[in-house]
Amino acid sequence: PDWELALVDGIKVLRRVYKFKNFAEALSFTNKVGALAEEQGHHPALLTEWGKVTVTWWTHAIGGLHKNDFIMAAKTDKLLES
Amino acid sequence: PDWELALVDGIKVLRRVYKFKNFAEALSFTNKVGALAEEQGHHPALLTEWGKVTVTWWTHAIGGLHKNDFIMAAKTDKLLES
């Protein structure tokens, strides 16, 4: 499972599901992505559930995907290694 | 906007959207709800976005709502005051 292009309410988004061992590890990843979002001034939707986090990137201002969303997706992947 | 009953993939859930001033405050609330979930051993779905958190409670084991979900919803509301 890697990044997929999806349509949400007619808006193109980049979405990836990350799996974890439990709720606490999922929430910890949510916080890492949240810190990245604040640092970069670009904010995703983060769905935290037991054992998984679904990260969705898109650019609100253009109602779709910008090059920056792909960069944020790559940066999100890097957080897994940290 | 208060708790609403919704059907998600045929499963009855309790859902509420909480509004905040920015992303950081939303994520802070997500963490409060996450701590409550860990403490109570019952885990919701937490959708964190810029300025809002959508909290969804249901009981996986019964594929629907249990009395405990309503209690968790009430406890979630209390976190707003803390």
Backbone of each chain as nested JSON, in Angstrom:
{
  "chains": [
    {"id": "A", "residues": [
      {"number": 1, "name": "PRO", "atoms": {"N": [0.826, -1.2, 0.0], "CA": [0.0, 0.0, 0.0], "C": [0.86, 1.249, 0.0]}},
      {"number": 2, "name": "ASP", "atoms": {"N": [0.695, 2.036, -1.027], "CA": [1.495, 3.252, -1.149], "C": [0.531, 4.422, -1.359]}},
      {"number": 3, "name": "TRP", "atoms": {"N": [1.016, 5.53, -1.824], "CA": [0.137, 6.664, -2.067], "C": [-0.804, 6.355, -3.225]}},
      {"number": 4, "name": "GLU", "atoms": {"N": [-2.05, 6.72, -3.064], "CA": [-3.009, 6.577, -4.157], "C": [-3.635, 7.933, -4.457]}},
      {"number": 5, "name": "LEU", "atoms": {"N": [-3.976, 8.105, -5.707], "CA": [-4.728, 9.286, -6.103], "C": [-6.191, 8.971, -5.872]}},
      {"number": 6, "name": "ALA", "atoms": {"N": [-6.911, 9.846, -5.202], "CA": [-8.326, 9.597, -4.966], "C": [-9.11, 10.872, -5.234]}},
      {"number": 7, "name": "LEU", "atoms": {"N": [-10.397, 10.714, -5.43], "CA": [-11.295, 11.858, -5.587], "C": [-12.157, 11.938, -4.334]}},
      {"number": 8, "name": "VAL", "atoms": {"N": [-12.09, 13.051, -3.618], "CA": [-12.916, 13.241, -2.426], "C": [-13.786, 14.468, -2.67]}},
      {"number": 9, "name": "ASP", "atoms": {"N": [-15.083, 14.273, -2.77], "CA": [-16.003, 15.366, -3.092], "C": [-15.54, 16.121, -4.34]}},
      {"number": 10, "name": "GLY", "atoms": {"N": [-15.095, 15.363, -5.324], "CA": [-14.701, 15.975, -6.591], "C": [-13.325, 16.609, -6.592]}},
      {"number": 11, "name": "ILE", "atoms": {"N": [-12.612, 16.481, -5.458], "CA": [-11.281, 17.081, -5.358], "C": [-10.22, 15.988, -5.409]}},
      {"number": 12, "name": "LYS", "atoms": {"N": [-9.223, 16.163, -6.272], "CA": [-8.125, 15.191, -6.345], "C": [-7.248, 15.31, -5.107]}},
      {"number": 13, "name": "VAL", "atoms": {"N": [-6.975, 14.172, -4.489], "CA": [-6.118, 14.152, -3.305], "C": [-5.1, 13.018, -3.419]}},
      {"number": 14, "name": "LEU", "atoms": {"N": [-4.072, 13.126, -2.604], "CA": [-3.087, 12.048, -2.444], "C": [-3.347, 11.42, -1.086]}},
      {"number": 15, "name": "ARG", "atoms": {"N": [-3.466, 10.086, -1.058], "CA": [-3.838, 9.443, 0.2], "C": [-2.982, 8.198, 0.438]}},
      {"number": 16, "name": "ARG", "atoms": {"N": [-2.56, 8.016, 1.688], "CA": [-1.847, 6.794, 2.04], "C": [-2.246, 6.329, 3.434]}},
      {"number": 17, "name": "VAL", "atoms": {"N": [-2.391, 5.015, 3.577], "CA": [-2.687, 4.425, 4.889], "C": [-1.402, 3.836, 5.45]}},
      {"number": 18, "name": "TYR", "atoms": {"N": [-1.041, 4.249, 6.65], "CA": [0.131, 3.713, 7.353], "C": [-0.351, 2.799, 8.477]}},
      {"number": 19, "name": "LYS", "atoms": {"N": [0.211, 1.596, 8.553], "CA": [-0.199, 0.646, 9.59], "C": [0.753, 0.665, 10.787]}},
      {"number": 20, "name": "PHE", "atoms": {"N": [0.176, 0.482, 11.977], "CA": [0.968, 0.446, 13.209], "C": [0.488, -0.69, 14.117]}},
      {"number": 21, "name": "LYS", "atoms": {"N": [1.24, -0.917, 15.189], "CA": [0.95, -2.04, 16.092], "C": [-0.239, -1.796, 17.005]}},
      {"number": 22, "name": "ASN", "atoms": {"N": [-0.524, -0.529, 17.263], "CA": [-1.585, -0.21, 18.23], "C": [-2.035, 1.244, 18.042]}},
      {"number": 23, "name": "PHE", "atoms": {"N": [-2.87, 1.703, 18.947], "CA": [-3.389, 3.066, 18.846], "C": [-2.31, 4.101, 19.164]}},
      {"number": 24, "name": "ALA", "atoms": {"N": [-1.528, 3.819, 20.213], "CA": [-0.517, 4.792, 20.665], "C": [0.507, 5.081, 19.567]}},
      {"number": 25, "name": "GLU", "atoms": {"N": [0.942, 4.042, 18.86], "CA": [1.928, 4.263, 17.786], "C": [1.307, 5.03, 16.621]}},
      {"number": 26, "name": "ALA", "atoms": {"N": [0.045, 4.757, 16.361], "CA": [-0.647, 5.499, 15.307], "C": [-0.725, 6.981, 15.682]}},
      {"number": 27, "name": "LEU", "atoms": {"N": [-1.116, 7.258, 16.92], "CA": [-1.246, 8.648, 17.366], "C": [0.108, 9.355, 17.379]}},
      {"number": 28, "name": "SER", "atoms": {"N": [1.141, 8.619, 17.703], "CA": [2.486, 9.181, 17.691], "C": [2.86, 9.626, 16.261]}},
      {"number": 29, "name": "PHE", "atoms": {"N": [2.516, 8.813, 15.275], "CA": [2.791, 9.178, 13.881], "C": [1.963, 10.394, 13.465]}},
      {"number": 30, "name": "THR", "atoms": {"N": [0.717, 10.416, 13.885], "CA": [-0.146, 11.578, 13.61], "C": [0.531, 12.862, 14.094]}},
      {"number": 31, "name": "ASN", "atoms": {"N": [1.141, 12.79, 15.282], "CA": [1.81, 13.971, 15.826], "C": [3.056, 14.352, 15.038]}},
      {"number": 32, "name": "LYS", "atoms": {"N": [3.767, 13.345, 14.543], "CA": [4.938, 13.646, 13.705], "C": [4.496, 14.351, 12.415]}},
      {"number": 33, "name": "VAL", "atoms": {"N": [3.435, 13.843, 11.812], "CA": [2.947, 14.473, 10.576], "C": [2.405, 15.865, 10.895]}},
      {"number": 34, "name": "GLY", "atoms": {"N": [1.767, 16.0, 12.042], "CA": [1.248, 17.302, 12.463], "C": [2.361, 18.321, 12.636]}},
      {"number": 35, "name": "ALA", "atoms": {"N": [3.477, 17.893, 13.217], "CA": [4.618, 18.793, 13.419], "C": [5.2, 19.21, 12.066]}},
      {"number": 36, "name": "LEU", "atoms": {"N": [5.303, 18.262, 11.153], "CA": [5.768, 18.564, 9.791], "C": [4.836, 19.576, 9.118]}},
      {"number": 37, "name": "ALA", "atoms": {"N": [3.548, 19.37, 9.283], "CA": [2.547, 20.256, 8.671], "C": [2.69, 21.688, 9.191]}},
      {"number": 38, "name": "GLU", "atoms": {"N": [2.87, 21.814, 10.497], "CA": [3.017, 23.137, 11.094], "C": [4.295, 23.818, 10.599]}},
      {"number": 39, "name": "GLU", "atoms": {"N": [5.358, 23.025, 10.545], "CA": [6.666, 23.514, 10.11], "C": [6.603, 24.022, 8.669]}},
      {"number": 40, "name": "GLN", "atoms": {"N": [5.856, 23.307, 7.823], "CA": [5.794, 23.635, 6.403], "C": [4.617, 24.556, 6.068]}},
      {"number": 41, "name": "GLY", "atoms": {"N": [3.747, 24.785, 7.042], "CA": [2.588, 25.635, 6.778], "C": [1.614, 25.046, 5.762]}},
      {"number": 42, "name": "HIS", "atoms": {"N": [1.556, 23.722, 5.709], "CA": [0.638, 23.038, 4.789], "C": [0.056, 21.855, 5.55]}},
      {"number": 43, "name": "HIS", "atoms": {"N": [-1.281, 21.766, 5.577], "CA": [-1.931, 20.834, 6.507], "C": [-2.769, 19.766, 5.826]}},
      {"number": 44, "name": "PRO", "atoms": {"N": [-2.537, 18.514, 6.203], "CA": [-3.283, 17.389, 5.628], "C": [-4.507, 17.078, 6.478]}},
      {"number": 45, "name": "ALA", "atoms": {"N": [-5.28, 16.117, 6.036], "CA": [-6.28, 15.495, 6.898], "C": [-5.623, 14.228, 7.449]}},
      {"number": 46, "name": "LEU", "atoms": {"N": [-5.732, 14.037, 8.764], "CA": [-5.092, 12.903, 9.434], "C": [-6.149, 12.085, 10.155]}},
      {"number": 47, "name": "LEU", "atoms": {"N": [-6.419, 10.907, 9.645], "CA": [-7.402, 10.04, 10.29], "C": [-6.664, 8.998, 11.137]}},
      {"number": 48, "name": "THR", "atoms": {"N": [-6.801, 9.142, 12.456], "CA": [-6.122, 8.243, 13.393], "C": [-7.093, 7.191, 13.891]}},
      {"number": 49, "name": "GLU", "atoms": {"N": [-6.754, 5.921, 13.716], "CA": [-7.584, 4.822, 14.205], "C": [-6.671, 3.817, 14.894]}},
      {"number": 50, "name": "TRP", "atoms": {"N": [-7.255, 2.808, 15.536], "CA": [-6.447, 1.775, 16.188], "C": [-5.587, 1.108, 15.108]}},
      {"number": 51, "name": "GLY", "atoms": {"N": [-4.244, 1.28, 15.227], "CA": [-3.348, 0.569, 14.316], "C": [-3.156, 1.175, 12.94]}},
      {"number": 52, "name": "LYS", "atoms": {"N": [-3.763, 2.335, 12.689], "CA": [-3.49, 2.95, 11.382], "C": [-3.767, 4.448, 11.342]}},
      {"number": 53, "name": "VAL", "atoms": {"N": [-3.053, 5.089, 10.43], "CA": [-3.261, 6.521, 10.183], "C": [-3.418, 6.71, 8.674]}},
      {"number": 54, "name": "THR", "atoms": {"N": [-4.492, 7.373, 8.284], "CA": [-4.697, 7.7, 6.872], "C": [-4.346, 9.173, 6.675]}},
      {"number": 55, "name": "VAL", "atoms": {"N": [-3.339, 9.417, 5.851], "CA": [-2.877, 10.787, 5.592], "C": [-3.379, 11.215, 4.211]}},
      {"number": 56, "name": "THR", "atoms": {"N": [-4.015, 12.378, 4.15], "CA": [-4.542, 12.9, 2.877], "C": [-3.991, 14.299, 2.635]}},
      {"number": 57, "name": "TRP", "atoms": {"N": [-3.303, 14.458, 1.523], "CA": [-2.758, 15.768, 1.136], "C": [-3.481, 16.309, -0.084]}},
      {"number": 58, "name": "TRP", "atoms": {"N": [-3.773, 17.571, -0.061], "CA": [-4.298, 18.285, -1.227], "C": [-4.141, 19.773, -0.955]}},
      {"number": 59, "name": "THR", "atoms": {"N": [-4.349, 20.588, -1.969], "CA": [-4.185, 22.029, -1.784], "C": [-5.542, 22.715, -1.861]}},
      {"number": 60, "name": "HIS", "atoms": {"N": [-5.997, 23.126, -0.698], "CA": [-7.297, 23.756, -0.53], "C": [-7.517, 24.891, -1.541]}},
      {"number": 61, "name": "ALA", "atoms": {"N": [-6.518, 25.762, -1.647], "CA": [-6.652, 26.987, -2.457], "C": [-6.95, 26.703, -3.934]}},
      {"number": 62, "name": "ILE", "atoms": {"N": [-6.456, 25.575, -4.439], "CA": [-6.7, 25.273, -5.852], "C": [-7.694, 24.119, -6.015]}},
      {"number": 63, "name": "GLY", "atoms": {"N": [-8.196, 23.603, -4.869], "CA": [-9.175, 22.512, -4.937], "C": [-8.62, 21.281, -5.635]}},
      {"number": 64, "name": "GLY", "atoms": {"N": [-7.351, 20.998, -5.405], "CA": [-6.757, 19.82, -6.034], "C": [-5.306, 19.657, -5.619]}},
      {"number": 65, "name": "LEU", "atoms": {"N": [-4.513, 19.071, -6.506], "CA": [-3.127, 18.76, -6.174], "C": [-2.14, 19.732, -6.796]}},
      {"number": 66, "name": "HIS", "atoms": {"N": [-1.165, 20.106, -6.008], "CA": [-0.078, 20.983, -6.418], "C": [1.209, 20.177, -6.22]}},
      {"number": 67, "name": "LYS", "atoms": {"N": [2.252, 20.588, -6.89], "CA": [3.544, 19.902, -6.751], "C": [3.923, 19.73, -5.276]}},
      {"number": 68, "name": "ASN", "atoms": {"N": [3.612, 20.745, -4.483], "CA": [3.944, 20.72, -3.056], "C": [3.309, 19.538, -2.314]}},
      {"number": 69, "name": "ASP", "atoms": {"N": [2.143, 19.097, -2.768], "CA": [1.493, 17.959, -2.101], "C": [2.31, 16.677, -2.28]}},
      {"number": 70, "name": "PHE", "atoms": {"N": [2.924, 16.548, -3.433], "CA": [3.76, 15.372, -3.692], "C": [5.034, 15.436, -2.847]}},
      {"number": 71, "name": "ILE", "atoms": {"N": [5.536, 16.654, -2.675], "CA": [6.71, 16.839, -1.813], "C": [6.342, 16.503, -0.365]}},
      {"number": 72, "name": "MET", "atoms": {"N": [5.167, 16.954, 0.084], "CA": [4.722, 16.657, 1.453], "C": [4.519, 15.147, 1.63]}},
      {"number": 73, "name": "ALA", "atoms": {"N": [4.023, 14.496, 0.605], "CA": [3.83, 13.033, 0.683], "C": [5.18, 12.343, 0.879]}},
      {"number": 74, "name": "ALA", "atoms": {"N": [6.181, 12.789, 0.141], "CA": [7.526, 12.203, 0.275], "C": [8.083, 12.479, 1.673]}},
      {"number": 75, "name": "LYS", "atoms": {"N": [7.869, 13.69, 2.166], "CA": [8.344, 14.04, 3.517], "C": [7.626, 13.198, 4.579]}},
      {"number": 76, "name": "THR", "atoms": {"N": [6.352, 12.918, 4.343], "CA": [5.583, 12.093, 5.289], "C": [6.184, 10.689, 5.364]}},
      {"number": 77, "name": "ASP", "atoms": {"N": [6.54, 10.14, 4.212], "CA": [7.172, 8.816, 4.19], "C": [8.463, 8.802, 4.998]}},
      {"number": 78, "name": "LYS", "atoms": {"N": [9.22, 9.882, 4.894], "CA": [10.5, 9.982, 5.617], "C": [10.298, 9.916, 7.129]}},
      {"number": 79, "name": "LEU", "atoms": {"N": [9.148, 10.396, 7.599], "CA": [8.879, 10.403, 9.048], "C": [8.798, 8.994, 9.615]}},
      {"number": 80, "name": "LEU", "atoms": {"N": [8.46, 8.053, 8.768], "CA": [8.362, 6.644, 9.208], "C": [9.715, 6.146, 9.684]}},
      {"number": 81, "name": "GLU", "atoms": {"N": [10.765, 6.68, 9.088], "CA": [12.116, 6.222, 9.415], "C": [12.636, 6.882, 10.687]}},
      {"number": 82, "name": "SER", "atoms": {"N": [11.959, 7.968, 11.12], "CA": [12.479, 8.708, 12.283], "C": [11.921, 8.183, 13.59]}}
    ]},
    {"id": "B", "residues": [
      {"number": 1, "name": "PRO", "atoms": {"N": [-23.943, 22.221, 16.439], "CA": [-23.502, 20.883, 16.034], "C": [-23.187, 20.033, 17.254]}},
      {"number": 2, "name": "ASP", "atoms": {"N": [-23.886, 18.932, 17.358], "CA": [-23.692, 18.064, 18.516], "C": [-23.431, 16.655, 17.973]}},
      {"number": 3, "name": "TRP", "atoms": {"N": [-23.567, 15.667, 18.801], "CA": [-23.38, 14.3, 18.329], "C": [-24.505, 13.921, 17.374]}},
      {"number": 4, "name": "GLU", "atoms": {"N": [-24.13, 13.238, 16.315], "CA": [-25.132, 12.72, 15.388], "C": [-24.948, 11.22, 15.245]}},
      {"number": 5, "name": "LEU", "atoms": {"N": [-26.058, 10.545, 15.018], "CA": [-25.995, 9.128, 14.685], "C": [-25.763, 9.037, 13.191]}},
      {"number": 6, "name": "ALA", "atoms": {"N": [-24.8, 8.227, 12.789], "CA": [-24.552, 8.081, 11.365], "C": [-24.335, 6.615, 11.033]}},
      {"number": 7, "name": "LEU", "atoms": {"N": [-24.47, 6.29, 9.767], "CA": [-24.192, 4.928, 9.291], "C": [-22.915, 5.0, 8.46]}},
      {"number": 8, "name": "VAL", "atoms": {"N": [-21.893, 4.25, 8.865], "CA": [-20.648, 4.201, 8.116], "C": [-20.413, 2.751, 7.71]}},
      {"number": 9, "name": "ASP", "atoms": {"N": [-20.451, 2.493, 6.409], "CA": [-20.342, 1.116, 5.9], "C": [-21.337, 0.196, 6.616]}},
      {"number": 10, "name": "GLY", "atoms": {"N": [-22.546, 0.676, 6.812], "CA": [-23.595, -0.141, 7.426], "C": [-23.498, -0.282, 8.938]}},
      {"number": 11, "name": "ILE", "atoms": {"N": [-22.527, 0.427, 9.541], "CA": [-22.353, 0.346, 10.995], "C": [-22.827, 1.644, 11.64]}},
      {"number": 12, "name": "LYS", "atoms": {"N": [-23.658, 1.517, 12.671], "CA": [-24.112, 2.707, 13.386], "C": [-22.978, 3.277, 14.216]}},
      {"number": 13, "name": "VAL", "atoms": {"N": [-22.778, 4.574, 14.081], "CA": [-21.729, 5.243, 14.857], "C": [-22.266, 6.541, 15.449]}},
      {"number": 14, "name": "LEU", "atoms": {"N": [-21.533, 7.04, 16.439], "CA": [-21.794, 8.359, 17.016], "C": [-20.691, 9.282, 16.529]}},
      {"number": 15, "name": "ARG", "atoms": {"N": [-21.06, 10.454, 16.002], "CA": [-20.049, 11.32, 15.395], "C": [-20.269, 12.771, 15.793]}},
      {"number": 16, "name": "ARG", "atoms": {"N": [-19.197, 13.457, 16.091], "CA": [-19.297, 14.891, 16.363], "C": [-18.088, 15.63, 15.791]}},
      {"number": 17, "name": "VAL", "atoms": {"N": [-18.35, 16.795, 15.234], "CA": [-17.274, 17.656, 14.723], "C": [-17.025, 18.766, 15.738]}},
      {"number": 18, "name": "TYR", "atoms": {"N": [-15.796, 18.896, 16.175], "CA": [-15.389, 19.968, 17.088], "C": [-14.57, 20.988, 16.302]}},
      {"number": 19, "name": "LYS", "atoms": {"N": [-14.916, 22.261, 16.457], "CA": [-14.21, 23.325, 15.729], "C": [-13.137, 23.996, 16.591]}},
      {"number": 20, "name": "PHE", "atoms": {"N": [-12.034, 24.372, 15.965], "CA": [-10.934, 25.036, 16.664], "C": [-10.392, 26.18, 15.818]}},
      {"number": 21, "name": "LYS", "atoms": {"N": [-9.507, 26.973, 16.438], "CA": [-8.985, 28.179, 15.764], "C": [-7.951, 27.876, 14.688]}},
      {"number": 22, "name": "ASN", "atoms": {"N": [-7.278, 26.734, 14.829], "CA": [-6.192, 26.432, 13.898], "C": [-5.871, 24.936, 13.944]}},
      {"number": 23, "name": "PHE", "atoms": {"N": [-4.808, 24.55, 13.272], "CA": [-4.435, 23.139, 13.223], "C": [-3.885, 22.659, 14.572]}},
      {"number": 24, "name": "ALA", "atoms": {"N": [-3.051, 23.483, 15.192], "CA": [-2.399, 23.081, 16.447], "C": [-3.431, 22.782, 17.535]}},
      {"number": 25, "name": "GLU", "atoms": {"N": [-4.454, 23.619, 17.632], "CA": [-5.478, 23.391, 18.66], "C": [-6.294, 22.14, 18.361]}},
      {"number": 26, "name": "ALA", "atoms": {"N": [-6.528, 21.893, 17.088], "CA": [-7.238, 20.672, 16.7], "C": [-6.412, 19.447, 17.103]}},
      {"number": 27, "name": "LEU", "atoms": {"N": [-5.127, 19.481, 16.781], "CA": [-4.254, 18.339, 17.092], "C": [-4.122, 18.14, 18.603]}},
      {"number": 28, "name": "SER", "atoms": {"N": [-4.119, 19.231, 19.333], "CA": [-4.069, 19.14, 20.791], "C": [-5.309, 18.406, 21.329]}},
      {"number": 29, "name": "PHE", "atoms": {"N": [-6.472, 18.712, 20.756], "CA": [-7.7, 18.026, 21.182], "C": [-7.644, 16.542, 20.801]}},
      {"number": 30, "name": "THR", "atoms": {"N": [-7.14, 16.262, 19.619], "CA": [-6.97, 14.863, 19.188], "C": [-6.15, 14.091, 20.226]}},
      {"number": 31, "name": "ASN", "atoms": {"N": [-5.109, 14.731, 20.727], "CA": [-4.267, 14.066, 21.733], "C": [-4.99, 13.863, 23.051]}},
      {"number": 32, "name": "LYS", "atoms": {"N": [-5.828, 14.802, 23.423], "CA": [-6.623, 14.636, 24.655], "C": [-7.582, 13.459, 24.5]}},
      {"number": 33, "name": "VAL", "atoms": {"N": [-8.239, 13.385, 23.363], "CA": [-9.179, 12.277, 23.135], "C": [-8.401, 10.954, 23.065]}},
      {"number": 34, "name": "GLY", "atoms": {"N": [-7.22, 11.001, 22.465], "CA": [-6.38, 9.809, 22.39], "C": [-5.967, 9.309, 23.76]}},
      {"number": 35, "name": "ALA", "atoms": {"N": [-5.646, 10.237, 24.661], "CA": [-5.263, 9.849, 26.023], "C": [-6.456, 9.226, 26.752]}},
      {"number": 36, "name": "LEU", "atoms": {"N": [-7.611, 9.811, 26.582], "CA": [-8.849, 9.251, 27.16], "C": [-9.089, 7.834, 26.614]}},
      {"number": 37, "name": "ALA", "atoms": {"N": [-8.91, 7.665, 25.333], "CA": [-9.133, 6.359, 24.693], "C": [-8.197, 5.3, 25.278]}},
      {"number": 38, "name": "GLU", "atoms": {"N": [-6.942, 5.66, 25.446], "CA": [-5.97, 4.718, 25.992], "C": [-6.322, 4.369, 27.439]}},
      {"number": 39, "name": "GLU", "atoms": {"N": [-6.707, 5.378, 28.176], "CA": [-7.074, 5.217, 29.586], "C": [-8.276, 4.282, 29.729]}},
      {"number": 40, "name": "GLN", "atoms": {"N": [-9.235, 4.41, 28.807], "CA": [-10.476, 3.646, 28.907], "C": [-10.42, 2.334, 28.092]}},
      {"number": 41, "name": "GLY", "atoms": {"N": [-9.357, 2.175, 27.328], "CA": [-9.246, 0.966, 26.507], "C": [-10.322, 0.862, 25.431]}},
      {"number": 42, "name": "HIS", "atoms": {"N": [-10.778, 2.022, 24.953], "CA": [-11.801, 2.044, 23.893], "C": [-11.405, 3.16, 22.935]}},
      {"number": 43, "name": "HIS", "atoms": {"N": [-11.297, 2.822, 21.638], "CA": [-10.648, 3.746, 20.697], "C": [-11.572, 4.226, 19.585]}},
      {"number": 44, "name": "PRO", "atoms": {"N": [-11.627, 5.532, 19.392], "CA": [-12.464, 6.112, 18.33], "C": [-11.67, 6.276, 17.046]}},
      {"number": 45, "name": "ALA", "atoms": {"N": [-12.321, 6.767, 16.014], "CA": [-11.625, 7.284, 14.838], "C": [-11.546, 8.795, 15.041]}},
      {"number": 46, "name": "LEU", "atoms": {"N": [-10.359, 9.356, 14.825], "CA": [-10.127, 10.785, 15.046], "C": [-9.618, 11.413, 13.755]}},
      {"number": 47, "name": "LEU", "atoms": {"N": [-10.445, 12.217, 13.142], "CA": [-10.033, 12.904, 11.916], "C": [-9.619, 14.327, 12.253]}},
      {"number": 48, "name": "THR", "atoms": {"N": [-8.313, 14.585, 12.133], "CA": [-7.766, 15.9, 12.462], "C": [-7.547, 16.687, 11.18]}},
      {"number": 49, "name": "GLU", "atoms": {"N": [-8.138, 17.876, 11.099], "CA": [-7.955, 18.755, 9.94], "C": [-7.687, 20.163, 10.457]}},
      {"number": 50, "name": "TRP", "atoms": {"N": [-7.362, 21.09, 9.576], "CA": [-7.132, 22.468, 9.991], "C": [-8.417, 22.998, 10.641]}},
      {"number": 51, "name": "GLY", "atoms": {"N": [-8.348, 23.31, 11.937], "CA": [-9.503, 23.917, 12.613], "C": [-10.628, 22.985, 13.011]}},
      {"number": 52, "name": "LYS", "atoms": {"N": [-10.467, 21.689, 12.816], "CA": [-11.53, 20.808, 13.299], "C": [-11.079, 19.367, 13.516]}},
      {"number": 53, "name": "VAL", "atoms": {"N": [-11.786, 18.735, 14.434], "CA": [-11.561, 17.31, 14.706], "C": [-12.915, 16.61, 14.655]}},
      {"number": 54, "name": "THR", "atoms": {"N": [-12.997, 15.54, 13.87], "CA": [-14.214, 14.739, 13.826], "C": [-13.966, 13.461, 14.635]}},
      {"number": 55, "name": "VAL", "atoms": {"N": [-14.751, 13.295, 15.696], "CA": [-14.605, 12.138, 16.578], "C": [-15.736, 11.152, 16.287]}},
      {"number": 56, "name": "THR", "atoms": {"N": [-15.386, 9.894, 16.072], "CA": [-16.383, 8.863, 15.783], "C": [-16.216, 7.701, 16.756]}},
      {"number": 57, "name": "TRP", "atoms": {"N": [-17.283, 7.419, 17.49], "CA": [-17.278, 6.297, 18.437], "C": [-18.211, 5.191, 17.963]}},
      {"number": 58, "name": "TRP", "atoms": {"N": [-17.766, 3.962, 18.089], "CA": [-18.602, 2.782, 17.857], "C": [-17.881, 1.596, 18.48]}},
      {"number": 59, "name": "THR", "atoms": {"N": [-18.578, 0.479, 18.583], "CA": [-17.959, -0.698, 19.201], "C": [-17.715, -1.764, 18.141]}},
      {"number": 60, "name": "HIS", "atoms": {"N": [-16.443, -1.896, 17.815], "CA": [-15.989, -2.816, 16.776], "C": [-16.577, -4.22, 16.968]}},
      {"number": 61, "name": "ALA", "atoms": {"N": [-16.48, -4.723, 18.199], "CA": [-16.864, -6.116, 18.488], "C": [-18.323, -6.424, 18.153]}},
      {"number": 62, "name": "ILE", "atoms": {"N": [-19.195, -5.428, 18.26], "CA": [-20.61, -5.682, 17.979], "C": [-21.048, -5.01, 16.679]}},
      {"number": 63, "name": "GLY", "atoms": {"N": [-20.091, -4.347, 16.002], "CA": [-20.405, -3.69, 14.733], "C": [-21.491, -2.638, 14.884]}},
      {"number": 64, "name": "GLY", "atoms": {"N": [-21.461, -1.923, 15.98], "CA": [-22.481, -0.895, 16.185], "C": [-22.251, -0.16, 17.489]}},
      {"number": 65, "name": "LEU", "atoms": {"N": [-23.343, 0.321, 18.057], "CA": [-23.237, 1.147, 19.261], "C": [-23.603, 0.388, 20.531]}},
      {"number": 66, "name": "HIS", "atoms": {"N": [-22.795, 0.623, 21.549], "CA": [-23.0, 0.039, 22.871], "C": [-23.162, 1.217, 23.828]}},
      {"number": 67, "name": "LYS", "atoms": {"N": [-23.746, 0.978, 24.957], "CA": [-23.938, 2.031, 25.965], "C": [-22.631, 2.789, 26.229]}},
      {"number": 68, "name": "ASN", "atoms": {"N": [-21.53, 2.023, 26.236], "CA": [-20.22, 2.611, 26.502], "C": [-19.837, 3.712, 25.5]}},
      {"number": 69, "name": "ASP", "atoms": {"N": [-20.311, 3.599, 24.272], "CA": [-19.987, 4.626, 23.271], "C": [-20.617, 5.97, 23.636]}},
      {"number": 70, "name": "PHE", "atoms": {"N": [-21.796, 5.907, 24.195], "CA": [-22.47, 7.139, 24.619], "C": [-21.742, 7.757, 25.816]}},
      {"number": 71, "name": "ILE", "atoms": {"N": [-21.235, 6.881, 26.679], "CA": [-20.45, 7.364, 27.823], "C": [-19.158, 8.015, 27.324]}},
      {"number": 72, "name": "MET", "atoms": {"N": [-18.509, 7.381, 26.347], "CA": [-17.27, 7.943, 25.786], "C": [-17.556, 9.288, 25.104]}},
      {"number": 73, "name": "ALA", "atoms": {"N": [-18.693, 9.397, 24.445], "CA": [-19.071, 10.659, 23.791], "C": [-19.203, 11.763, 24.846]}},
      {"number": 74, "name": "ALA", "atoms": {"N": [-19.824, 11.44, 25.952], "CA": [-19.988, 12.424, 27.026], "C": [-18.624, 12.8, 27.611]}},
      {"number": 75, "name": "LYS", "atoms": {"N": [-17.769, 11.82, 27.784], "CA": [-16.414, 12.086, 28.307], "C": [-15.624, 12.953, 27.315]}},
      {"number": 76, "name": "THR", "atoms": {"N": [-15.835, 12.732, 26.04], "CA": [-15.142, 13.531, 25.014], "C": [-15.551, 15.004, 25.128]}},
      {"number": 77, "name": "ASP", "atoms": {"N": [-16.835, 15.23, 25.309], "CA": [-17.32, 16.606, 25.483], "C": [-16.655, 17.279, 26.68]}},
      {"number": 78, "name": "LYS", "atoms": {"N": [-16.472, 16.503, 27.75], "CA": [-15.861, 17.059, 28.975], "C": [-14.432, 17.545, 28.717]}},
      {"number": 79, "name": "LEU", "atoms": {"N": [-13.752, 16.911, 27.771], "CA": [-12.363, 17.279, 27.473], "C": [-12.255, 18.697, 26.919]}},
      {"number": 80, "name": "LEU", "atoms": {"N": [-13.327, 19.162, 26.309], "CA": [-13.352, 20.525, 25.77], "C": [-13.166, 21.555, 26.865]}},
      {"number": 81, "name": "GLU", "atoms": {"N": [-13.641, 21.206, 28.05], "CA": [-13.587, 22.145, 29.179], "C": [-12.213, 22.131, 29.846]}},
      {"number": 82, "name": "SER", "atoms": {"N": [-11.411, 21.101, 29.535], "CA": [-10.129, 20.97, 30.239], "C": [-8.997, 21.7, 29.518]}}
    ]}
  ]
}
